[in-house]
């Protein structure tokens, strides 16, 4: 019985690794990432007045328009995005995460990180790879937080808005996600 369980887990880890490798092998070009980021920002602002208001005082915004997450006990996720400073792309980034636990399913979603301080922006620019939860403080904005969030109450380093969730998988989170700079094809 134990041999069967280990074989099953090994098969699942391999399948998820293959899924993530195949997804990253079809990396988007810089033009495609910028187009997807533009569309994601427009959709986010249309759906969230708090995000639109926060954008007026944010020092930078890191947008991941589409992250694919999948798992069955062992899971992983991957996505590509762009850091916008003053409305212009400063650089391109990927986000990856692995997880283990009670989980099953596949979903896609996007998120935008509003960097509110110069320190948060510098941390992002200088990091070789940044693990969310280590560094500037991060607040995930849900509907309750969004109702009370204004430009005068925004005091944390980074605010995160999730958007465009599709698929079946319980839970969204970014804790432990690794963000790395990438150089996509032009």
Order of alpha helices (4+ residues) and beta strands (2+ residues): alpha-alpha-alpha-beta-beta-alpha-beta-beta-alpha-beta-beta
